[in-house]
Amino acid sequence: MRLHTEGNFEGFGMDTITLAGPLEAKLSAMREAGFTQVMLKANDLVGHPGGLSAAVQAVKDSGLRGTGFQVLRDFEGLSGHLHHYKVDIAKSMLEMCAALGCTVLLACSSTSRHATQDLDLIARDLRKLAMLAVPLGIKIAYEGLSWGHTVNEFTTAWDVVCRADCPNLGVGIDSFHVLAAKTPLSEIDYLDPSKIFLVQLADFLWQDTPTFEERMTTARTMRVFPGEGVHSEQVVELVLRLDKLGYRGDYSFEVFNDDFLNLPLPTVAERARKSALWLAEDVLKRSVPLPGQMRLKAMAG
């Protein structure tokens, strides 16, 4: 099948969570749509019929770069045997992340009622996680879930990251959680762009998610691609603020959608492609590289 080559949306990628089917089919659909990177999740590896090594090889054979690896949940703020248990889980997640060649592990803020609300203790645990990641060359992107027990906005996640003060610990920004929590987008201006390790983008189809339960349900079943929901203006503002701030990292489409899991992979990947083109060319005004520039880039690589 002919690959899409028109347009310039380098820096944008898809999450495997958006597509149905085996890993190889997902990777192929992304490549055919013109994407060059993929955000991977743990069950892509452990659920592969050929096992971990076969899944890792499939990613390498695809030619897609790993945007990052997700997701470590409920790690921080625990004590005693719960803390030791989560440290063991984190070590295994880091090993899988390294096997894929990914340099970013996404860690979501804890939703556990057993976790402390002390931000200094939360920072201490995240510092420990970051130190475990150092020998593997992995950065930790800490994301505030909009239904998190203590940390449920990126502003608080940033506070914790600053308290931890670790070079390889930064924040992950997810537009869904920003929109669901109604965090003022102006707060983005106070972030350090060098400490934003991942940006995940999605929209949804209704204005409000007033309860944690509604946020969880929407987040896990009915996200849509940027440009398809009712928050397009806010998504545009978020992306433009990040760009003005100096963020030059990856954008990945974190789109959980039950309907998309019942559609052919090329259909969903094409929706993602249209969204990426809109953001890259219409919003960020990225021009298509000239043929000569593309050749020079290939020679330099």
DOVEX-849561 format. One record per residue (C-alpha): residue in one letter; x, y, z. Coordinates in pm, whole numbers, padded with zeros to 5 digits, always signed. Example, Ala and Ser with C-alpha at 12.3 -4.5 7.8 and 13.67 -1.06 7.14 Angstrom:
BEGIN
A+01230-00450+00780S+01367-00106+00714
This chain:
BEGIN
M+00000+00000+00000R+00128+00348-00085L+00246+00548+00211H+00112+00900+00260T+00395+01147+00205E+00206+01472+00156G+00207+01724+00437N+00440+01790+00726F+00332+01656+01063E+00665+01534+01191G+00660+01540+01570F+00305+01404+01584G+00228+01040+01659M-00046+00798+01756D-00103+00583+02064T-00159+00213+02008I-00452+00238+02251T-00659+00400+01976L-00651+00107+01735A-00793-00245+01748G-00611-00559+01644P-00263-00706+01680L+00042-00487+01735E+00186-00543+01387A-00139-00430+01223K-00151-00115+01435L+00207-00025+01351S+00145-00085+00980A-00165+00138+00979M+00029+00420+01143R+00312+00391+00894E+00075+00385+00597A-00093+00701+00726G+00244+00875+00727F+00330+00872+01098T+00689+00815+01206Q+00641+00754+01578V+00422+00558+01815M+00331+00576+02184L+00339+00222+02321K+00172+00064+02620A+00268-00227+02842N+00010-00474+02715D+00141-00426+02360L+00435-00630+02486V+00297-00866+02746G-00014-00942+02539H+00178-01028+02223P+00136-01395+02124G+00508-01419+02056G+00603-01273+02391L+00807-00971+02490S+01099-01021+02251A+00869-01068+01949A+00677-00750+02035V+00999-00551+02071Q+01120-00685+01736A+00790-00591+01570V+00832-00231+01685K+01190-00221+01560D+01093-00375+01226S+00818-00115+01178G+01069+00169+01160L+00853+00377+01394R+01025+00563+01674G+00888+00508+02020T+00747+00836+02153G+00730+00683+02499F+00599+00397+02710Q+00292+00392+02935V+00180+00377+03199L+00302+00347+03558R+00004+00407+03787D-00035+00478+04159F+00338+00477+04228E+00389+00773+04458G+00284+00847+04815L+00261+00490+04944S+00446+00341+05241G+00563+00007+05376H+00485-00302+05173L+00273-00102+04924H+00571+00117+04840H+00805-00181+04797Y+00550-00353+04575K+00523-00048+04348V+00901-00012+04328D+00921-00367+04193I+00649-00287+03938A+00833+00030+03835K+01157-00161+03778S+00981-00401+03542M+00814-00114+03355L+01149+00060+03315E+01305-00259+03179M+01031-00290+02915C+01066+00077+02827A+01440+00032+02778A+01393-00284+02569L+01180-00081+02326G+01440+00191+02303C+01195+00445+02443T+01344+00730+02642V+01026+00843+02823L+00816+00653+03077L+00478+00806+03158A+00378+00799+03525C+00025+00910+03616S-00062+01071+03949S-00197+00835+04210T-00569+00774+04254S-00520+00554+04560R-00683+00652+04888H-00387+00481+05056A-00149+00746+04921T-00035+01045+05123Q-00140+01399+05037D+00198+01536+05145L+00354+01687+04832D+00706+01659+04972L+00664+01285+05026I+00516+01249+04677A+00818+01437+04541R+01051+01207+04735D+00900+00898+04574L+00916+01049+04225R+01281+01139+04285K+01342+00774+04371L+01166+00664+04051A+01374+00907+03846M+01695+00775+04002L+01596+00418+03910A+01554+00539+03551V+01894+00712+03526P+02107+00404+03445L+01867+00317+03162G+01874+00665+03010I+01500+00708+03066K+01312+01026+03158I+00999+01020+03373A+00702+01227+03254Y+00471+01285+03552E+00111+01351+03452G-00166+01482+03672L-00480+01275+03614S-00791+01491+03638W-00930+01246+03895G-00605+01206+04089H-00627+01167+04467T-00403+01468+04540V-00243+01569+04211N-00522+01629+03956E-00395+01928+03759F-00070+01985+03572T-00002+02284+03795T+00027+02061+04102A+00225+01803+03905W+00469+02082+03813D+00494+02184+04180V+00588+01828+04273V+00843+01802+03992C+01006+02123+04109R+01021+01993+04466A+01183+01669+04348D+01445+01863+04147C+01571+01573+03933P+01712+01632+03581N+01528+01334+03430L+01194+01406+03601G+00953+01635+03418V+00585+01672+03342G+00355+01514+03090I+00073+01735+02962D-00252+01569+02851S-00503+01806+02693F-00796+01592+02805H-00706+01631+03172V-00638+02001+03130L-00979+02053+02968A-01165+01823+03207A-01019+01993+03514K-01069+02339+03357T-00715+02440+03448P-00644+02791+03311L-00433+02754+03000S-00234+03061+03103E-00069+02839+03366I+00129+02676+03084D+00334+02995+03061Y+00492+02918+03399L+00637+02583+03292D+00997+02523+03189P+00980+02387+02832S+01291+02176+02889K+01101+01990+03164I+00799+01905+02951F+00882+01551+02843L+00559+01456+02664V+00240+01619+02536Q-00066+01402+02467L-00357+01548+02276A-00727+01461+02255D-01066+01628+02269F-01413+01508+02370L-01771+01565+02262W-01934+01749+02551Q-01847+02064+02740D-01825+01949+03100T-01716+01652+03308P-01812+01779+03655T-01743+01461+03852F-01438+01236+03877E-01652+00942+03766E-01766+01121+03451R-01409+01225+03375M-01289+00866+03403T-01567+00730+03183T-01514+00993+02915A-01137+00961+02926R-01143+00585+02885T-01416+00548+02623M-01505+00867+02432R-01207+01085+02352V-01174+01205+01994F-00893+01351+01788P-00816+01724+01811G-01049+01907+01575E-01331+01655+01620G-01460+01766+01960V-01614+02077+02113H-01293+02216+02263S-01103+02293+01943E-01032+02653+02042Q-00882+02546+02373V-00671+02273+02209V-00540+02530+01962E-00458+02772+02244L-00282+02497+02440V-00064+02396+02145L+00017+02755+02055R+00109+02840+02413L+00340+02539+02430D+00500+02636+02101K+00547+02998+02210L+00694+02875+02538G+00960+02689+02340Y+00835+02331+02357R+00976+02138+02061G+00907+01785+02174D+00659+01521+02065Y+00281+01536+02046S+00097+01206+02069F-00274+01146+02018E-00399+00985+02340V-00742+00887+02208F-00938+00623+02396N-01256+00567+02196D-01478+00258+02199D-01624+00344+01858F-01280+00363+01697L-01204+00012+01823N-01486-00111+01598L-01363+00062+01282P-01102-00051+01027L-00752+00054+01123P-00688+00264+00809T-01010+00460+00873V-00900+00557+01225A-00541+00626+01121E-00667+00858+00847R-00869+01053+01105A-00551+01090+01308R-00360+01201+00998K-00615+01476+00925S-00592+01595+01284A-00211+01601+01271L-00211+01795+00944W-00455+02049+01086L-00243+02108+01395A+00092+02108+01218E+00008+02312+00910D-00297+02523+00997V-00228+02584+01368L+00152+02571+01400K+00204+02686+01039R+00469+02428+00962S+00551+02428+00594V+00619+02120+00385P+00998+02079+00346L+01128+02148-00005P+01258+01842-00193G+01615+01968-00167Q+01581+02016+00208M+01440+01666+00244R+01736+01521+00054L+01983+01716+00269K+01809+01594+00582A+01828+01234+00461M+02200+01273+00381A+02264+01424+00724G+02086+01131+00890
